[in-house]
C-alpha cells in the first residue's frame, strides 16, 4: 500500500528528503510525496520544485491532515521544532524515512518524524528521538541517544554511550569520543573533536572542542 507524505519546507534539505523517498521507491518501497508546505512568503502554491508542487503553508493541514503523513525537512533544529509544533496543532501525524543504503540493526529504537540519509550506520541499543535528522555518511555507536530535534550534519561520527541533547546541531565532520554528553540546544562546529562534556546552550569548536560562547536568549 502506498504511503502518502507531505514535506514541510522546500529548501535544500527538504529536497534531499524527497531524494530519500525516491531512493526508497527505486528499492521497492511505495511512497508518494504530494508536495511541500512552506511558510509565507517563501513560495507560491503551485510552484514546482524537483517535480513536486508547493501545496500551501502549514494551515493546509487544517483541511488535509488526514490525507498524508508529514515529515519536516527544515534543517535548523529550533525552526524545525516550531514548525512541527504548529503542524501538530493542525492535526498532523508524522512518519519517518530512511535511505535504503543506511544500515540499522534491529536494536535501534526510533521515534517519529526521523530522517536518515544515505550511508549511515547505527549499531545497537541506540535511541533516536522524534524529528531527528541524520545526514549523509554518519555513524552512531552502541548505547547512544539522539534526543528530539537533534541534527547530525554529513560525516559525523558518534562513539558509544554518548548522549546528544535535544535540539543539538553537530556540524559536518564532527567526531565525538565515547561517554560524552552534549547538552541541549548546543552547536558543535564543523570538524571539531569532542573529548569532554559540552554544557547546554553553548557553541563549541576546535580540536579538542572548547566552548566559545553561550547561546541563551
KOLROMAR-838053 format. One line per field, with one value per residue (C-alpha): x, y, z. Coordinates in Angstrom, 3 decimals, always signed. Example, Ala and Ser with C-alpha at 12.3 -4.5 7.8 and 13.67 -1.06 7.14 Angstrom:
REM residues 2
xx: [+12.300:+13.670]
yy: [-4.500:-1.060]
zz: [+7.800:+7.140]
REM end
This chain:
REM residues 217
xx: [+0.000:+1.345:+2.181:+1.484:+3.640:+3.976:+7.289:+7.487:+9.977:+11.190:+14.826:+17.986:+17.409:+13.711:+14.770:+17.206:+14.339:+12.496:+15.636:+15.459:+11.819:+12.706:+15.600:+13.251:+10.814:+13.612:+14.462:+10.895:+9.054:+5.808:+5.818:+4.004:+5.130:+2.234:+4.337:+5.741:+4.358:+6.197:+5.920:+4.757:+6.333:+8.795:+6.866:+3.616:+1.202:+1.583:+5.286:+7.041:+10.321:+12.052:+8.792:+6.615:+4.315:+4.175:+0.767:+0.497:+1.508:+1.091:-2.547:-3.099:-3.070:-6.190:-8.235:-5.939:-4.153:-5.899:-4.619:-0.923:+1.726:+4.091:+7.871:+9.818:+12.695:+13.916:+17.498:+17.579:+16.505:+14.713:+12.775:+12.008:+10.540:+8.373:+7.031:+6.433:+4.534:+2.374:+1.741:+0.733:-1.772:-3.275:-3.778:-0.726:+0.650:+4.342:+6.244:+9.939:+12.099:+15.373:+17.555:+17.806:+21.612:+21.565:+22.398:+20.435:+20.348:+17.080:+18.185:+17.659:+14.633:+13.133:+10.596:+8.608:+9.491:+13.062:+15.189:+18.235:+20.230:+22.392:+25.381:+24.603:+25.371:+23.693:+24.781:+22.902:+20.917:+20.550:+17.634:+16.667:+14.148:+11.443:+12.237:+15.951:+17.922:+20.977:+22.742:+24.933:+27.560:+27.154:+27.933:+26.355:+27.795:+26.224:+24.154:+23.896:+20.852:+19.994:+17.298:+14.376:+15.153:+18.892:+20.776:+23.903:+25.372:+27.225:+30.108:+29.531:+30.899:+29.465:+31.097:+29.397:+27.448:+27.046:+24.042:+23.198:+20.740:+17.507:+17.941:+21.703:+23.375:+26.598:+28.397:+29.955:+32.785:+32.362:+33.831:+32.652:+34.528:+32.725:+30.753:+30.198:+27.091:+26.356:+23.867:+20.538:+20.435:+24.195:+26.119:+29.370:+31.314:+32.311:+35.408:+35.513:+36.593:+34.612:+36.519:+34.681:+31.054:+29.565:+27.166:+23.653:+23.005:+26.601:+28.687:+31.887:+34.544:+38.040:+40.301:+39.614:+36.269:+36.036:+33.089:+33.383:+30.023:+26.666:+23.571:+20.983:+18.360]
yy: [+0.000:+3.424:+5.739:+9.396:+12.199:+15.946:+17.652:+20.785:+23.092:+23.316:+24.289:+22.261:+19.618:+19.269:+18.469:+15.895:+14.352:+13.979:+12.303:+9.752:+8.958:+8.472:+6.186:+4.135:+3.784:+2.701:-0.007:-1.311:+0.810:+2.611:+6.277:+9.176:+12.689:+15.057:+18.202:+20.799:+23.084:+26.377:+29.474:+32.655:+34.275:+31.512:+30.125:+30.356:+27.411:+25.530:+26.290:+23.095:+22.152:+18.955:+17.710:+18.377:+21.344:+23.738:+22.926:+25.954:+26.891:+24.738:+25.788:+23.414:+20.675:+22.020:+20.621:+17.886:+16.343:+13.005:+12.717:+12.148:+11.837:+14.736:+14.964:+18.137:+18.905:+22.058:+21.772:+24.342:+22.493:+25.455:+26.315:+22.620:+22.364:+25.437:+24.133:+20.641:+22.075:+24.099:+21.058:+19.022:+21.739:+21.304:+17.572:+16.264:+12.783:+12.258:+9.465:+8.761:+7.972:+6.012:+5.759:+2.152:+2.237:+3.047:+0.174:-0.058:-3.090:-4.319:-2.860:+0.755:+2.330:+5.156:+7.914:+9.746:+12.224:+10.940:+11.414:+9.181:+9.839:+7.610:+5.748:+5.972:+3.153:+2.594:-0.283:-1.479:-0.210:+3.206:+5.529:+8.056:+10.648:+12.449:+14.654:+13.834:+14.442:+12.305:+13.431:+11.619:+9.154:+9.397:+6.608:+6.163:+3.751:+1.498:+2.784:+6.282:+8.540:+11.236:+13.289:+15.067:+17.612:+16.917:+17.136:+15.406:+17.108:+14.983:+12.820:+12.987:+10.058:+9.407:+6.804:+4.585:+5.699:+9.265:+11.485:+14.188:+16.571:+17.957:+20.390:+19.972:+20.666:+18.800:+20.314:+18.386:+16.061:+16.280:+13.372:+12.556:+10.119:+7.662:+8.525:+12.187:+14.297:+17.239:+19.480:+20.543:+23.156:+23.295:+23.633:+21.817:+23.463:+21.569:+19.408:+19.571:+16.670:+16.411:+14.758:+16.323:+17.078:+20.196:+22.322:+23.107:+26.211:+26.728:+26.718:+24.668:+24.440:+23.097:+20.108:+19.448:+21.239:+24.146:+26.355:+29.741:+31.323:+30.952:+30.525:+31.536:+34.068]
zz: [+0.000:-0.976:+1.916:+1.199:+2.630:+2.576:+3.364:+5.499:+3.821:+0.241:+0.722:+0.331:+2.965:+2.109:-1.461:-0.086:+1.875:-1.427:-2.827:+0.005:-0.740:-4.405:-3.497:-1.315:-4.200:-6.523:-3.958:-3.923:-1.338:-2.166:-1.179:-2.793:-1.894:-2.537:-2.250:+0.132:+2.817:+3.259:+5.412:+3.740:+1.718:+0.787:-2.167:-4.069:-4.131:-7.370:-7.792:-8.880:-7.184:-8.311:-9.754:-6.699:-6.017:-3.137:-1.672:+0.585:+4.113:+7.210:+7.508:+4.540:+7.165:+8.878:+5.977:+4.641:+7.646:+7.125:+3.547:+4.245:+6.899:+7.446:+7.669:+8.375:+6.007:+7.759:+8.968:+11.778:+14.969:+16.589:+13.440:+12.928:+16.430:+15.907:+12.589:+13.963:+16.936:+14.547:+12.367:+15.423:+16.319:+12.841:+13.404:+11.566:+12.046:+11.372:+9.672:+9.119:+6.109:+5.977:+2.895:+1.690:+1.901:+5.627:+7.981:+11.232:+13.483:+14.926:+18.271:+17.257:+18.968:+16.917:+17.443:+14.752:+12.045:+11.637:+8.507:+7.974:+4.820:+2.635:+4.007:+7.720:+10.158:+13.545:+15.781:+18.881:+21.868:+20.224:+20.919:+18.247:+19.431:+17.484:+14.472:+14.420:+11.201:+10.420:+7.270:+4.752:+5.947:+9.725:+12.190:+15.618:+18.168:+20.785:+23.720:+22.281:+22.469:+19.939:+21.616:+19.946:+17.197:+17.211:+13.897:+12.630:+9.551:+6.954:+8.130:+11.893:+13.906:+17.361:+19.595:+22.185:+25.269:+24.023:+24.721:+22.197:+23.842:+22.479:+19.605:+19.267:+15.937:+15.120:+12.140:+9.275:+10.218:+13.999:+15.970:+19.500:+21.717:+23.988:+27.155:+26.253:+26.851:+24.584:+26.376:+24.913:+22.134:+21.761:+18.498:+17.718:+14.908:+11.780:+12.115:+15.913:+18.121:+21.347:+24.205:+27.183:+28.026:+26.429:+28.542:+27.291:+25.184:+24.112:+20.948:+20.973:+18.271:+17.728:+18.299:+21.064:+21.137:+23.560:+24.437:+22.733:+23.551:+25.232:+23.104:+25.711:+24.622]
REM end
